[in-house]
């Protein structure tokens, strides 16, 4: 479990294909604090640490993960949002995040406003995921509040601190991002579906 509060931007140091898997080596100051078999979210994707060396660590993404997330498009030197699993008893500053990406979205607009940025994303409505106005959404692992919720689109407002400490500052129109919809919203949606039947 995670909170969507990004701890560090990690740099992709190496990518190695192994049959259908992709071994991703990340350079980050978090490496010295990690242990083998620990869970770390990478752009919101929960992956297991399988190797540690100096200031780098390695995780493995399987084909299913590569198909459903933006990790398959990573290149060496790309920056990824990192968050270690939350500790039981810690303050929950973001929202409950599982690290299980529901789908990707495409950035369709970036607008600088007075002191912040507004990012708009479009996603495939055929997968039946929904956003809720003022509800939570995880974009590339970052816990955010939905504004201007539509059937297949939503926006998020990014404050300067988040902009500087996540990979949002590198997003361009056309970029793919990972989405994890609010687990509570998914639960309510399922209840409504059962109630309708």
HUTA-V401412 format. One record per backbone hydrogen bond with DSSP energy under -1.0 kcal/mol. NH is the residue of the N-H (numbers start at 1). CO is the residue of the C=O. Records with the same first field share a line. If there is no record, write none. Layout:
# HUTA-V401412
NH->CO ; CO
This chain:
# HUTA-V401412
2->97
7->82
8->82
10->80
11->27
12->78
13->25
14->25
16->23
18->21
21->18
22->61
23->16
24->59
25->14
26->57
27->11
28->55
31->28
33->30
34->31
37->49
38->35
40->47
41->83
42->45
43->81
45->42
46->99
47->40
49->38
50->58
51->58
53->56
56->53
57->26
58->51
59->24
61->22
66->62
67->63
68->64
69->65
73->70
74->71
77->12
78->75
80->10
82->8
83->41
85->39
86->1
90->87
93->91
95->3
97->2
102->179
103->179
105->177
106->122
107->175
108->120
109->120
111->118
113->116
115->113
117->158
118->111
119->156
120->109
121->154
122->106
123->152
127->124
128->125
134->146
135->132
137->144
138->180
139->142
140->178
142->139
143->4
144->137
146->135
147->155
150->153
154->121
155->147
156->119
158->117
163->159
164->160
165->161
170->167
171->168
174->107
175->172
177->105
179->103
180->138
186->182
187->183
188->184
189->185
190->186
191->187
192->188
193->189
194->190
195->191
196->192
197->193
